[in-house]
Amino acid sequence: MAERIRPIEQMLELSEEETMSPELLDSQVRKAQEQLIALKHQSDQIEKQKRELEELSRRQDELERGRAEMTDKLSRSLVILEREAYDSQKKLEQIRATHESFTQHLQLLESIEPKTWNPADLPKELSRALSTVDDARAEFSQQRSRLEAGAANESDEIALPEAAPQFAGAFGGRSFGQWVQIGLALTLPLIVFGFIALLIFFWMAAKTT
C-alpha cells in the first residue's frame, strides 16, 4: 500500500522538543518536494482518465446516433426496394405478355401472302386479311394503353408508336390501282359473257321479226 502523504503543513510543524537542525529541514523539504511530485503525477493520471472517459462517452454517443440513423434509413430503404421490386415484377410480367401477344400478331400478319390467293376466293381472303390487321391494331392499342397507364408516374415510359391505320396494310401491300386491275380481271369474263348473251338475244329477236 502506498504511504499516506501527509500535508505539508504537518510536516513543517515541529514540536517544542524537536531541534530545527539543517539536516532535519532539508529532509522536510525533500519530502515536501516528493509529495508535490506525487500529487502532480496523480493529477496527470486523473486528467488522463478524465479525457479517456470523455472520449469513450463521445464514441458511445456516436455509436448510438449512427446505429439509430442507419437502422432507420436501411429499414425505410428496404420497404421502398421491396415496393419497387414488386412494381418492377408486375411491369416485367406485363411486358412479357405484351411481347408474346405482339409476336403472335406479327407472325399472323407476316403469313398474309396476297400473291398466293386464288382470284376466285379474293373477297373471302381479303376480308380475312383485313380482320387479322384489325385484330392486330386493336390488340396493339389496348396493350399500348396499359403500358402507358402503368408508366404514368414513371420516368422510363415505354414509347410505342401510335396505332394509326395504314392504307397499305388495309390493301394487303397492293395499291388501289392494282386491286382495281384484279377486280377487272375477275369481272371481265362476266362482262364478255353478258355482252355475247346480249348480242345473241338481239340477233334472235331480229330473226323472228
C-alpha positions, 0 to 999 in steps of 0.5 A, a space after each residue: 500500500 502506498 504511504 499516506 502523504 501527509 500535508 505539508 503543513 504537518 510536516 513543517 510543524 515541529 514540536 517544542 522538543 524537536 531541534 530545527 537542525 539543517 539536516 532535519 529541514 532539508 529532509 522536510 523539504 525533500 519530502 515536501 518536494 516528493 509529495 508535490 511530485 506525487 500529487 502532480 503525477 496523480 493529477 496527470 493520471 486523473 486528467 488522463 482518465 478524465 479525457 479517456 472517459 470523455 472520449 469513450 462517452 463521445 464514441 458511445 454517443 456516436 455509436 448510438 446516433 449512427 446505429 439509430 440513423 442507419 437502422 432507420 434509413 436501411 429499414 425505410 430503404 428496404 420497404 421502398 426496394 421491396 415496393 419497387 421490386 414488386 412494381 418492377 415484377 408486375 411491369 416485367 410480367 406485363 411486358 412479357 405478355 405484351 411481347 408474346 401477344 405482339 409476336 403472335 400478331 406479327 407472325 399472323 400478319 407476316 403469313 398474309 401472302 396476297 400473291 398466293 390467293 386464288 382470284 376466285 376466293 379474293 373477297 373471302 381472303 381479303 376480308 380475312 386479311 383485313 380482320 387479322 390487321 384489325 385484330 392486330 391494331 386493336 390488340 396493339 392499342 389496348 396493350 399500348 394503353 396499359 403500358 402507358 397507364 402503368 408508366 404514368 408516374 414513371 420516368 422510363 415510359 415505354 414509347 410505342 408508336 401510335 396505332 394509326 391505320 395504314 392504307 397499305 396494310 388495309 390493301 394487303 401491300 397492293 395499291 388501289 390501282 392494282 386491286 382495281 386491275 384484279 377486280 377487272 380481271 375477275 369481272 371481265 369474263 362476266 362482262 364478255 359473257 353478258 355482252 355475247 348473251 346480249 348480242 345473241 338475244 338481239 340477233 334472235 329477236 331480229 330473226 323472228 321479226 
